[in-house]
């Protein structure tokens, strides 16, 4: 699949090519994930924050993008909410614990186990995206 990846963290003034094109294997969904063929992915200031290091990805390279719309093409074995052919959207929250006080109050993004789409997990600047069934 074609993708655009963040490969280095530095100010955009010194980083004239902050994204690099890549040709990668289509990912395979884990047990609770769905594989989405990306139709569109929005551009958010968060990508700039990642590129410049204000919200740095824990590992590089990473595919940014967390405002994704697409179609489910495959699912993991325990997926129950979505099936192939469904039109879906994926956002910033890839996952959270679902049990802490933050999650219970609807503040999943403050969860100590929070993982972000396009930062902690590959995002939507690609032809395909993996997302957790419960967060789509």
Buried (B, 14 or more C-beta within 10 A) or exposed (E): BEBBBBBEBEEEEEBEEBBEEBEBEEBEBEEBBBBBBBEEBEEBEBBBEBBBEEBBBEEEBBBBBBBBBBBBBBBBEEBEBBEEEBEBBBBBBBBBEEEBEBBEEEEBEEBEEBBBBBBBBBBBBBBBBBBBBBBB
